[in-house]
Amino acid sequence: MARVICRECGAAFEPRRAREDAAFCRPVCRSAFNNRRFTRGAQLYDMMMLLRYQRGLAKARGIWALLCRMCQDWRAEDVEHRAGRPSWQPYEAIHDRLLPLRADVLTGTVSRTRIAMENTLAANSRR
């Protein structure tokens, strides 16, 4: 079986057969990785809710710039303390969890907007 690099500590390890898709060499590495994501995610959640539902306040307080700075600082921590290994899941790992949300967007607002635009264009072309 091929050796794998631990996503947290960077150590090479050989996964057990039961977990061929293992990403961490030890439970403590998995916990550290997930705890960091949990803490950072809680901070992001509050700011994103401000951006979505209290836009005026978020804009006045510069929340978007603050979010960008936080991400920049977290990436700098990854580079300095984790040899540049990313502290986020790769897109492929979250793709399936995003499918229901992506389907709502494609069949919901975007489709209605496209239909409204097509109707407007059709009405304008008849004039």
MODELLER restraints for C-alpha pairs under 7 A, 6 or more apart:
rsr = mdl.restraints
at = mdl.atoms
rsr.add(forms.Gaussian(group=physical.xy_distance, feature=features.Distance(at['CA:1:A'], at['CA:14:A']), mean=6.93, stdev=0.5))
rsr.add(forms.Gaussian(group=physical.xy_distance, feature=features.Distance(at['CA:2:A'], at['CA:14:A']), mean=6.57, stdev=0.5))
rsr.add(forms.Gaussian(group=physical.xy_distance, feature=features.Distance(at['CA:3:A'], at['CA:12:A']), mean=6.14, stdev=0.5))
rsr.add(forms.Gaussian(group=physical.xy_distance, feature=features.Distance(at['CA:3:A'], at['CA:13:A']), mean=5.35, stdev=0.5))
rsr.add(forms.Gaussian(group=physical.xy_distance, feature=features.Distance(at['CA:3:A'], at['CA:14:A']), mean=4.62, stdev=0.5))
rsr.add(forms.Gaussian(group=physical.xy_distance, feature=features.Distance(at['CA:4:A'], at['CA:12:A']), mean=5.45, stdev=0.5))
rsr.add(forms.Gaussian(group=physical.xy_distance, feature=features.Distance(at['CA:4:A'], at['CA:13:A']), mean=5.37, stdev=0.5))
rsr.add(forms.Gaussian(group=physical.xy_distance, feature=features.Distance(at['CA:4:A'], at['CA:14:A']), mean=6.06, stdev=0.5))
rsr.add(forms.Gaussian(group=physical.xy_distance, feature=features.Distance(at['CA:5:A'], at['CA:11:A']), mean=5.56, stdev=0.5))
rsr.add(forms.Gaussian(group=physical.xy_distance, feature=features.Distance(at['CA:5:A'], at['CA:12:A']), mean=4.46, stdev=0.5))
rsr.add(forms.Gaussian(group=physical.xy_distance, feature=features.Distance(at['CA:5:A'], at['CA:13:A']), mean=6.34, stdev=0.5))
rsr.add(forms.Gaussian(group=physical.xy_distance, feature=features.Distance(at['CA:6:A'], at['CA:12:A']), mean=6.23, stdev=0.5))
rsr.add(forms.Gaussian(group=physical.xy_distance, feature=features.Distance(at['CA:6:A'], at['CA:23:A']), mean=5.55, stdev=0.5))
rsr.add(forms.Gaussian(group=physical.xy_distance, feature=features.Distance(at['CA:6:A'], at['CA:24:A']), mean=4.51, stdev=0.5))
rsr.add(forms.Gaussian(group=physical.xy_distance, feature=features.Distance(at['CA:6:A'], at['CA:25:A']), mean=5.44, stdev=0.5))
rsr.add(forms.Gaussian(group=physical.xy_distance, feature=features.Distance(at['CA:7:A'], at['CA:23:A']), mean=5.84, stdev=0.5))
rsr.add(forms.Gaussian(group=physical.xy_distance, feature=features.Distance(at['CA:7:A'], at['CA:24:A']), mean=5.86, stdev=0.5))
rsr.add(forms.Gaussian(group=physical.xy_distance, feature=features.Distance(at['CA:7:A'], at['CA:85:A']), mean=6.81, stdev=0.5))
rsr.add(forms.Gaussian(group=physical.xy_distance, feature=features.Distance(at['CA:8:A'], at['CA:24:A']), mean=6.71, stdev=0.5))
rsr.add(forms.Gaussian(group=physical.xy_distance, feature=features.Distance(at['CA:8:A'], at['CA:29:A']), mean=5.53, stdev=0.5))
rsr.add(forms.Gaussian(group=physical.xy_distance, feature=features.Distance(at['CA:8:A'], at['CA:33:A']), mean=5.95, stdev=0.5))
rsr.add(forms.Gaussian(group=physical.xy_distance, feature=features.Distance(at['CA:9:A'], at['CA:29:A']), mean=6.74, stdev=0.5))
rsr.add(forms.Gaussian(group=physical.xy_distance, feature=features.Distance(at['CA:9:A'], at['CA:82:A']), mean=6.86, stdev=0.5))
rsr.add(forms.Gaussian(group=physical.xy_distance, feature=features.Distance(at['CA:13:A'], at['CA:25:A']), mean=5.98, stdev=0.5))
rsr.add(forms.Gaussian(group=physical.xy_distance, feature=features.Distance(at['CA:15:A'], at['CA:22:A']), mean=6.00, stdev=0.5))
rsr.add(forms.Gaussian(group=physical.xy_distance, feature=features.Distance(at['CA:24:A'], at['CA:30:A']), mean=5.66, stdev=0.5))
rsr.add(forms.Gaussian(group=physical.xy_distance, feature=features.Distance(at['CA:33:A'], at['CA:87:A']), mean=6.95, stdev=0.5))
rsr.add(forms.Gaussian(group=physical.xy_distance, feature=features.Distance(at['CA:47:A'], at['CA:63:A']), mean=6.70, stdev=0.5))
rsr.add(forms.Gaussian(group=physical.xy_distance, feature=features.Distance(at['CA:50:A'], at['CA:58:A']), mean=5.80, stdev=0.5))
rsr.add(forms.Gaussian(group=physical.xy_distance, feature=features.Distance(at['CA:51:A'], at['CA:58:A']), mean=5.40, stdev=0.5))
rsr.add(forms.Gaussian(group=physical.xy_distance, feature=features.Distance(at['CA:78:A'], at['CA:84:A']), mean=5.07, stdev=0.5))
rsr.add(forms.Gaussian(group=physical.xy_distance, feature=features.Distance(at['CA:78:A'], at['CA:85:A']), mean=6.13, stdev=0.5))
rsr.add(forms.Gaussian(group=physical.xy_distance, feature=features.Distance(at['CA:78:A'], at['CA:86:A']), mean=6.28, stdev=0.5))
rsr.add(forms.Gaussian(group=physical.xy_distance, feature=features.Distance(at['CA:78:A'], at['CA:87:A']), mean=6.68, stdev=0.5))
rsr.add(forms.Gaussian(group=physical.xy_distance, feature=features.Distance(at['CA:79:A'], at['CA:85:A']), mean=6.89, stdev=0.5))
